[in-house]
Amino acid sequence: KSFCDSLLIIGIPDFSLYYFYGSFMQTFRLIQIKRSDLCLKLNVLQIIDQEINPYVDKWEEEGLFPAHKIFKILGNAGFLGVNKPVEYGGLGLDFSYSVAVAEELGNINCGGIPMAIGVQSDMATPALARFGSAELKKEFLQPTIMGDIVVCLGVSETGAGSDVASIKTKAVRKGDEFVINGGKMWTTNGTQADWMCLLANTSDGPPHKNKSLICLPMNLPGVHIARKIDKMGMWSSDTAEVFFDDVRVPCKNVIGQEGMGFTYQMLQFQEERLWGVANILTTMEKVVQETVNYTRQRKIFNQPILYHQVVHFRLAELQTEIELLRSLLHRATALYIKGNDVTKLASMAKLKAGRLARELGDSCLQYWGGMGFTSDVLVSRFYRDSRLMSIGAGADEVMLSIICKYMDTLPKK
């Protein structure tokens, strides 16, 4: 706060600030940024350095991080509702500030914890904030923003991942309640969550018009956490398989209009995908810089590995790709906050982020040699964690289909 206040004292305006920075992503470059954006970034970094990174290795080993504790710290600082309404505890800023926070969360030394935070702040709550009733916002959104409770998103199922229209979980109306049966798979935060933003079929109509989003408390009778799923990466983030056996939920817990759940979830996906791209950008840049540092001091054939042209040229290519992706992200975000449909651009950004993460992780790990094959370095953790980027929130092939739809190149049915 004192640093941000000093910006005013020396006469730097609120609307824009040009500055050189190095601590955020380990490199100096000139950017334009809002003063409040800079303050957000500095505060996020302080929490990461003091409350998260010192314990990441322990949480990775244990396969779980204390979501309630960390989310409360972040909630007290305002980072779980950056673009959410002030009347429900949010900061009331636009989505570009959420992107800025997501980028800084990429400084966490693993992928699992940022992903879990993203579910809480920008993946499970956009529809509730935009379409939910005042009663639902008071009961579920406000304590989620404050970090008092943990949320998970219930969309994917064993037989329906990226193909959201094919989900089978049903919510049948009986009086003033829905009776829910079915199950959800790959549920981030699932073992620790207090409530779920659940997508379920609420009628037998067309698959794009028969679904609703429902606020479902996880302590209701009939909600069963079947298992905590062991994963290739994202170890510190808990992922659950959840079953519903005659779970009764009040009909008033439906977010917005009944039958609009598929549409609402597609809108949520836009923020989720942009958030995910922003988050992995910083981590990629961090991996490149750590690889530069390692190859500069590690020698082979009497000279640093970095001095071999194939190495420093490759790292230059990767850094260029990162900057190009950042430009696409910022363009999509700028259009989104002006109310434009950015489905195509968000899909392009996510597609590129997933492919670049795989390419970058493989290239950088190679330059670490035997050390890269151990669990002791960030590059190997990134190699494991980042593979999810091309799968979660819509697989690469789904992103390509969306892009083709907007290009009008899909085969006619």
C-alpha positions in Angstrom: 0.0 0.0 0.0 2.8 2.5 0.9 4.4 1.8 -2.5 1.1 2.4 -4.4 0.5 5.6 -2.4 3.9 6.8 -3.3 3.0 6.7 -6.9 0.4 9.3 -6.3 2.8 11.4 -4.2 5.4 11.6 -7.0 2.6 12.5 -9.4 2.2 9.3 -11.4 -1.5 9.2 -12.7 -3.9 6.4 -12.0 -4.9 5.7 -15.6 -1.5 4.6 -16.8 2.1 4.0 -15.8 5.1 3.1 -17.9 7.7 1.3 -16.0 10.5 -1.2 -16.2 10.1 -4.3 -14.2 12.2 -7.4 -13.6 10.8 -9.2 -10.5 7.5 -10.2 -12.0 8.8 -12.4 -14.8 12.6 -12.3 -14.3 13.2 -9.9 -17.3 13.2 -6.2 -17.9 10.8 -4.8 -20.5 8.7 -1.7 -21.0 5.0 -2.1 -20.6 1.9 0.1 -20.0 -0.1 -0.8 -17.0 -2.6 0.8 -14.7 -1.3 1.8 -11.3 -4.0 -0.3 -9.5 -2.9 -3.2 -11.7 0.6 -2.8 -10.4 -0.5 -2.7 -6.8 -2.5 -5.9 -7.4 0.5 -7.6 -8.8 2.8 -6.5 -5.9 0.3 -7.7 -3.3 -0.2 -11.1 -5.1 3.6 -11.6 -5.2 3.9 -10.9 -1.5 1.3 -13.6 -0.6 3.0 -16.0 -3.0 6.4 -15.4 -1.5 5.2 -15.6 2.2 2.3 -18.0 2.2 2.5 -20.3 -0.7 5.9 -21.0 -2.3 7.7 -21.9 0.9 5.3 -24.8 1.3 4.7 -25.9 -2.3 7.2 -28.8 -2.2 5.5 -30.2 0.9 2.0 -29.9 -0.6 3.1 -31.5 -3.8 4.5 -34.4 -1.8 1.3 -34.7 0.2 -0.9 -34.4 -2.9 -3.0 -31.7 -1.3 -2.8 -28.0 -0.3 -4.9 -26.4 2.5 -7.5 -24.7 0.2 -9.6 -23.1 3.0 -6.5 -21.5 4.6 -5.0 -20.2 1.3 -8.3 -19.0 -0.1 -9.1 -17.1 3.1 -5.7 -15.3 2.8 -6.4 -14.5 -0.8 -10.0 -13.6 -0.1 -9.0 -11.1 2.6 -6.7 -9.4 0.1 -9.5 -9.2 -2.5 -8.0 -11.6 -5.1 -10.9 -14.1 -5.3 -13.4 -11.5 -6.6 -11.3 -9.0 -8.6 -14.0 -8.5 -11.3 -17.0 -9.4 -9.1 -19.6 -6.9 -7.7 -18.5 -4.8 -4.8 -21.8 -5.5 -3.0 -20.8 -9.1 -2.7 -17.2 -8.5 -1.6 -15.6 -8.1 -5.0 -13.3 -5.3 -6.2 -15.7 -4.4 -9.0 -12.9 -4.1 -11.6 -13.0 -5.4 -15.2 -11.7 -8.8 -16.3 -8.4 -7.4 -17.4 -7.5 -7.1 -13.7 -8.3 -10.8 -13.3 -6.0 -11.6 -16.1 -3.2 -9.5 -14.4 -3.7 -11.5 -11.2 -3.7 -14.8 -13.1 -0.4 -13.8 -14.7 1.2 -13.2 -11.3 -0.2 -16.4 -9.9 2.0 -18.1 -12.5 4.9 -17.3 -10.1 3.7 -20.1 -7.8 6.1 -23.0 -8.1 3.6 -25.5 -9.4 0.5 -25.6 -11.6 -2.0 -27.2 -9.2 -2.5 -24.4 -6.7 -3.0 -21.6 -9.4 -5.5 -23.9 -11.1 -7.4 -24.4 -7.9 -7.4 -20.7 -7.2 -8.7 -20.1 -10.8 -11.6 -22.4 -10.2 -12.5 -20.4 -7.1 -12.2 -17.0 -8.7 -12.9 -17.2 -12.4 -14.2 -20.6 -13.5 -17.0 -21.6 -11.2 -18.5 -18.2 -10.3 -18.9 -16.0 -13.5 -22.4 -17.3 -14.3 -23.5 -16.9 -10.7 -22.2 -13.3 -10.5 -23.8 -12.4 -13.9 -27.1 -14.3 -13.8 -27.7 -15.5 -10.3 -30.4 -14.2 -8.0 -29.5 -11.8 -5.2 -30.3 -14.6 -2.7 -27.9 -17.1 -4.4 -25.2 -14.5 -4.6 -25.6 -13.7 -0.9 -25.5 -17.4 0.1 -22.8 -18.7 -2.3 -21.0 -16.0 -4.2 -20.1 -13.6 -1.3 -18.5 -16.2 1.0 -16.7 -17.7 -2.0 -15.2 -14.3 -2.8 -14.3 -13.8 0.8 -12.6 -17.2 0.9 -14.8 -18.5 3.6 -15.9 -21.5 1.5 -14.4 -23.5 -1.3 -16.2 -24.1 -4.6 -15.8 -26.7 -7.3 -17.2 -26.9 -10.9 -19.2 -30.0 -11.8 -19.3 -30.3 -15.6 -17.2 -33.2 -16.9 -18.3 -36.8 -16.6 -16.7 -40.1 -17.3 -18.3 -40.2 -20.8 -18.6 -36.5 -21.4 -15.5 -34.3 -21.0 -15.0 -31.7 -23.8 -18.4 -32.8 -25.3 -20.4 -30.9 -22.7 -23.7 -31.5 -24.4 -23.5 -35.2 -23.7 -23.6 -35.1 -19.9 -25.9 -37.6 -18.3 -26.4 -36.2 -14.7 -30.1 -35.5 -14.3 -32.0 -33.1 -12.0 -35.7 -34.1 -11.9 -38.2 -31.5 -10.5 -40.4 -32.8 -7.7 -42.4 -30.0 -6.1 -40.1 -27.2 -5.2 -37.0 -29.4 -5.3 -34.7 -31.0 -7.9 -33.7 -34.6 -7.2 -30.3 -35.1 -8.7 -28.7 -38.4 -9.8 -25.5 -39.0 -11.7 -21.8 -38.2 -11.2 -19.0 -35.8 -12.1 -15.4 -36.6 -12.9 -12.1 -34.7 -12.7 -13.5 -32.2 -10.2 -10.8 -29.7 -9.1 -11.2 -28.8 -5.4 -13.7 -31.7 -5.2 -12.5 -33.3 -1.9 -12.4 -29.9 -0.1 -15.3 -28.0 -1.7 -18.3 -26.7 0.3 -20.4 -26.3 -2.8 -20.5 -27.1 -6.5 -21.6 -25.2 -9.5 -23.3 -28.2 -11.1 -24.3 -28.6 -14.7 -27.2 -31.0 -15.0 -30.0 -32.0 -17.4 -33.2 -30.5 -16.0 -35.5 -31.6 -18.9 -35.6 -34.0 -21.9 -35.3 -31.3 -24.5 -32.5 -30.6 -27.0 -29.0 -31.1 -25.5 -28.1 -27.4 -25.8 -31.4 -26.2 -24.2 -32.1 -28.8 -21.5 -29.4 -28.0 -19.0 -29.2 -25.8 -15.9 -26.5 -24.6 -13.6 -27.3 -25.3 -10.0 -25.7 -24.3 -6.7 -25.3 -27.6 -4.9 -24.0 -27.7 -1.3 -21.6 -30.6 -0.9 -22.8 -31.6 2.5 -26.2 -32.7 1.4 -27.3 -36.3 1.9 -26.6 -38.3 -1.2 -23.4 -36.5 -2.2 -20.6 -39.0 -2.2 -16.9 -38.3 -2.8 -16.0 -41.6 -4.5 -12.2 -41.1 -4.6 -9.4 -38.6 -4.9 -7.9 -39.2 -8.3 -4.1 -39.8 -8.7 -2.8 -37.7 -11.6 0.2 -37.3 -13.8 0.7 -33.7 -12.7 -1.0 -31.0 -10.6 -0.2 -33.0 -7.6 -1.0 -30.4 -4.9 -4.5 -29.9 -6.3 -7.1 -32.4 -5.2 -9.2 -33.9 -8.0 -12.3 -35.9 -7.2 -14.9 -38.2 -8.6 -18.3 -37.3 -7.2 -21.6 -39.2 -7.3 -25.1 -38.0 -6.6 -27.7 -40.4 -5.2 -31.2 -38.8 -4.9 -29.7 -35.4 -3.8 -32.4 -32.9 -3.1 -31.8 -29.3 -3.9 -34.2 -26.4 -3.8 -35.4 -25.2 -7.3 -34.4 -21.7 -6.3 -30.7 -22.8 -6.4 -30.8 -22.7 -10.2 -28.6 -20.0 -11.6 -30.5 -17.6 -13.9 -33.0 -19.2 -16.2 -33.7 -22.9 -16.2 -32.6 -24.5 -19.4 -29.9 -21.9 -20.1 -27.1 -23.9 -18.3 -25.3 -24.9 -21.5 -25.1 -21.3 -22.7 -24.0 -20.0 -19.3 -21.3 -22.6 -19.1 -20.0 -21.7 -22.6 -19.7 -18.1 -21.4 -17.9 -19.3 -18.3 -15.5 -21.2 -20.5 -14.4 -18.0 -22.1 -13.1 -16.5 -18.9 -11.7 -19.9 -17.8 -9.7 -20.2 -21.0 -8.3 -16.7 -21.0 -7.5 -17.0 -17.3 -5.6 -20.3 -17.9 -3.6 -18.7 -20.8 -2.6 -15.8 -18.6 -1.5 -18.0 -15.8 0.7 -20.3 -17.8 2.4 -17.4 -19.6 4.3 -16.4 -16.5 5.3 -19.9 -15.7 6.6 -20.5 -19.2 8.7 -17.4 -19.0 10.0 -18.5 -15.6 11.0 -21.9 -17.0 12.8 -20.3 -19.9 14.7 -18.0 -17.6 15.7 -20.8 -15.2 16.9 -22.7 -18.2 19.0 -19.8 -19.3 20.5 -19.5 -15.8 21.2 -23.3 -15.6 22.7 -23.6 -19.1 24.9 -20.6 -18.5 26.7 -22.2 -15.5 26.5 -25.8 -16.6 29.4 -26.7 -18.9 29.8 -29.3 -21.6 32.8 -29.7 -23.9 34.6 -26.9 -22.0 32.0 -24.3 -22.5 28.6 -23.4 -21.1 25.6 -25.3 -22.6 24.0 -21.9 -23.4 26.9 -20.9 -25.7 26.0 -23.6 -28.2 24.0 -21.9 -30.9 21.3 -24.5 -31.1 20.5 -23.8 -27.4 20.4 -20.0 -27.3 18.7 -19.9 -30.7 16.0 -22.3 -29.4 15.5 -20.3 -26.2 15.1 -17.1 -28.3 12.4 -18.8 -30.4 10.5 -19.9 -27.3 10.7 -16.4 -25.8 9.3 -15.0 -29.0 6.4 -17.4 -29.0 5.6 -16.4 -25.4 5.4 -12.8 -26.4 3.2 -13.5 -29.4 0.8 -15.5 -27.2 0.8 -12.6 -24.7 -0.3 -10.2 -27.5 -3.1 -12.5 -28.5 -4.2 -12.8 -24.9 -4.2 -9.1 -24.3 -6.1 -8.4 -27.6 -8.8 -11.0 -26.7 -9.1 -9.5 -23.2 -9.4 -5.9 -24.4 -12.2 -7.0 -26.8 -13.9 -9.0 -24.1 -14.1 -6.2 -21.6 -15.8 -4.1 -24.3 -18.5 -6.7 -24.6 -17.3 -8.5 -27.8 -17.6 -12.2 -28.5 -14.1 -13.5 -28.2 -14.9 -17.2 -28.5 -12.6 -17.6 -31.5 -9.7 -15.6 -30.1 -10.0 -17.3 -26.7 -10.0 -20.7 -28.4 -7.0 -19.7 -30.4 -5.1 -18.5 -27.3 -5.9 -21.7 -25.4 -4.9 -23.9 -28.3 -1.6 -22.0 -28.7 -0.9 -22.0 -25.0 -1.4 -25.8 -24.7 0.8 -26.6 -27.7 3.5 -24.1 -26.7 3.6 -25.3 -23.1 4.3 -28.9 -24.4 6.9 -27.7 -26.8 8.6 -25.4 -24.3 8.6 -28.0 -21.5 10.1 -30.6 -23.7 12.8 -28.3 -25.1 13.9 -26.8 -21.8 13.9 -30.1 -20.0 16.3 -31.5 -22.6 18.8 -28.8 -21.8 18.7 -29.7 -18.1 20.0 -33.2 -19.0 19.8 -35.7 -16.1 18.6 -33.0 -13.7 15.6 -32.4 -15.8 14.5 -36.0 -15.3 14.4 -35.5 -11.5 11.6 -34.0 -9.4 14.0 -31.5 -7.9 13.6 -28.7 -10.5 10.8 -26.5 -11.8 11.1 -27.6 -15.4 10.2 -31.2 -14.7 7.2 -30.2 -12.6 6.1 -27.9 -15.4 6.5 -30.7 -17.9 4.0 -32.8 -15.9 1.6 -30.0 -14.9 1.4 -28.2 -18.3 0.2 -31.3 -20.2 -3.3 -30.6 -18.8 -3.5 -27.3 -20.8 -4.3 -29.1 -24.0 -6.9 -31.3 -22.3 -8.8 -29.4 -19.6 -11.5 -26.7 -20.3 -11.8 -28.1 -23.8 -9.2 -30.3 -25.6 -7.1 -28.9 -28.5 -9.4 -30.7 -31.0 -12.4 -28.9 -29.6 -10.6 -25.6 -29.8 -9.8 -26.3 -33.5 -13.5 -27.2 -34.1 -14.6 -23.9 -32.6 -12.1 -22.0 -34.7 -13.2 -23.8 -37.8 -16.9 -23.0 -37.0 -16.0 -19.3 -36.9 -14.1 -19.7 -40.1 -17.0 -21.5 -41.7 -14.8 -24.4 -42.7 -16.6 -27.3 -40.9 -18.3 -29.9 -43.2 -22.0 -29.3 -43.6 -24.2 -31.9 -41.9 
